[in-house]
Amino acid sequence: MKIATWNVNSVRTRLEHIVQWLGDNPIDVLCLQETKVVDKDFPRSPLEEIGYHLYVSGQKSYNGVAILSKTPLEDVTQGFSPILGTSDLDEQKRVLTGVVDGIRIVNLYVPNGSAVGSDKYDYKLGWLKVLREYLQALLPAPMVVCGDFNIAPEDRDIYEPTAFKNRIMASDLERQALNSILELGLADAFRKFTLEAGHYSWWDYRAAAFRRNWGWRIDHHYLTPDIYERAISCTIDKAPRKLPQPSDHTPVIVEF
């Protein structure tokens, strides 16, 4: 099974890229983030025509997650509330999950946090705390937890770590919150196969960051032990980032 995660930064703007990529990479499941569209306006037909079942949770202009699956999903839910009870965090559409072939896929768009010490930063830390409770409630199911985490786990995941020490997406508290989640028994699929620095999934649109490879690895697949043992590859496909008007993120694919 191949599962990819991709923050497309507007599914309607990047629809042609998505269809083209899926044609070149016929994966089983694609998890999208930052779809930026309400559910009724999601561009379903072009994706259904190439054989995918669609599950969406969106809002106008911001956030939004979707799962595209060759096989219909079971037990599909949106947000934290179906598992934890009512949550005001679900106003922002950032969580979507379903089960395929006995494996629960959790698709996440973690808040950015804006700046260390800001209200949005505090919101991010609180959101990550609730995420830990949510994932703990779903265990011990076999899981792939993927998406845009807006956190570089280590300094080797940033092109110039000293310049961003304790800044947003690299602060100690964000990393501690992520590590607390991973302590539930989740492991980073990419680092099973690639240990060196210099591999990124997001590059700012500014300062010719992609051409200079001034990137961050903030899009992840975290696996429960049984899936981690079965994993045979986890790769970053930089090709879509080279297209005209690309997303600032690129797909990350795990296979097991």
N, C-alpha and C positions, 0 to 999 in steps of 0.2 A: 504494500500500500504506500502511495505517495501523498503527502499532505503538504500544502504550501500556505504560507502566510504572506500577505502583501497589503501594506497601507497604500491605497491607490490615490488618496488625496482628491476625491470626487470620482465616483464610479461613472457618472455620465461623461465627464471630461475625458476619462481614461478608458472608456468602453472599448474602443477599437484596439487599444493596447492589450486589454484583458483577453479579448476574443482571439487576437493574433497569438498571444502567449500560450493560451490554452490549446490552440491548434498545433503549436510547436512542442508543447509539453502536456500531453494528455494525462494529467494527474487525476487522482481519485477525489480529492477534496481541496478546495481553495477557500481559505479564510481571508476575508477582506476587512479592512478597517478604514475609517474616515470616509465613508461612502457619501455623506453629505446630502442625503435625499430622504424624503418621507417615503414610507413603504409603498403607497399607491403609485408613486412616480418612479419607482425603481425600474431600470430598463431590463425587464425580464426576458423578453422574446429572443434577443440575439444569443443569450446564454442558454436558454432552454432549447433552442434550436440545435445547439452543439452537444446536447445530451446531459445537461446538468439540472438537478433539482435545486431550487433556490429557497433559502430561509433568510429573512431579513429583519432587521430591527434598526430603524433609521429616524432621523429628525432633520428638519430643514437647515441646510447650510453648515451644520456642524456634526462632528462625531459620526456615529452610525457604524454598524457591523453587519456582515452578511456571510453566510456559508453556502458555497456551491458544492454539490456532491453528486457524483455519478450514481450512487445508490441512495435511495430515500433514507433520511434520518429518522430515528425514533426518539421519543422523549425530548422534544425540542422545547426549550424555555428561553425567555429573554430576561436579562437582569438578575439581580440578586434575590428579589422577592420570592420567587417560587421555591427557593431552597431555605431562605433565612426569614421569610415573613416580610411584611411591608418595609420598604427602604426608600427614603427620599433620594438616595443616590441613583435610582433608576430613571429619574427624569432625564438624565443624560444617557444616551443609548450607547453602551460600551461593553455589554456582555451578552453573548449568545452561545448556547450549547446544544449539542445533540449527540446521539449515539449511532455509530455505524459499525457493523460487524463486531459488536460487543465492546467497542472502544469509544469512550466518551471524549468528544472534542470540545474544548472550551476556547472560544475565540474572544480575545480581549483587546480593547483599545484603552490603555491606561492613560489617565490624565497627564498632560505635559507638566503642569506645575508652575509654569511661567518664570518664576525667580525664587531663589531660596529666601525663606522668611515671609513670602507673600501669602495672602489668603488662599490663593490657588495652590500654593505649595502645601499649606496645611490640609487643604481639601485632598490633595494627592496622597498624602501620608495617611489620612483617615480612610480614603478609598482602598488603599493597599491593605490596611488592617482588616477591613470588611472582606476583601478578596481572600485573605488567608482563612477567615472563618468559613467562607463559601466553599473553597476548595477542600478544606478539612471535612466539611459536611458531605461532600461528594465521594471522598475516599471511603473504602479502598478500591473503587472501580479503576480499571486500567484507563489511563488518561493521557491525552496530548493537550497540553495547555500552551496555546500559541497566540501570537499577535504582536502589536506594537506596544512594548512595555515602557517606552520613553525613559529607559534606564540603561546605561552602559554598566554592566556588572563589575568590570575591573578596568584598571588603567590601560591594559592592552587592547581594550575595546574602543579606544579613542585615539585619533591621529596625533594629538598633542596633549597628553593628559595633564602635564604640569600647568598648562594655560587654563585648564578648566577645573582645577582642583576645588572641590567643595562648591561647585556651581551646579545649576540645574541639570538634571539627568546624570550627574556624577557625584552628588553630595553624599556624605556619610549616612545620613538618615534614610535617604532613598535606597541606598545599597543595603543597609541593615534591614529595611522593610522587605526588600526582595529576598534577602538571605533567609529571613524568618519564614517566608513562604516556601522556599526551596527545602527548608528543614523538615517539611511535611513528608519528604521523600521524593522530591522531583529533581531531575538532573538535566543539565544543559546539553541538548543533542549535538549542537555544533561543536562544542569543546570535547566531545568524545572522539572526534576525528581530526580536529585542527586546533593546535595549541598555540601557534605563533600569533603575534600581533599583525595588524595591517589588513584585517578583513572586516568590512563594514557593510551595513545595510541601508544607511541613510547618509545623504550628503546635502548640505544646505544649498539652496539655489544660488546663493550669493558667492562672490569672490572666486568664481570658477572652482568651487570646492570639489566637484566630481572629477574634473580633469586633473586636479592636483592630488586626488585621493585624500582629501581632508574630510574623513568620514567618521561615523560612529556606528557601532553594532548595538542597535537597540530593539531589533525585531528578533524574537526568540521562539524556539520550541523547547518546552520543558516536559519531560516524560516521566511517568511512573516507572519503577524498577523493571517490571516485566516488559514494558515497551522499550525501555532504554537498552535492555539486553538484546532485543530483537533488531534494533536500529542498525542499518548497514551503511547509511550515508546521511549527511546533512550539509547542504551546499547553499551558497548565495549566488543567484543568477543576476549578474550586473547588466545583462543585455538590455532589459527594458529601460534602464536609466540612461541609455545612450540614444533613445528615440527622441524625436521632436516633441516638445511639451510633455516631458515625462513627469510621473510622480517623483517626489524627492526620495522616496523609498524604493526598494527593489525586492523581488520575491526571495524568500528563504524556504527551501524544500527539505523535508525529512522523508526518508524511506525506510520501511521496516517490513 
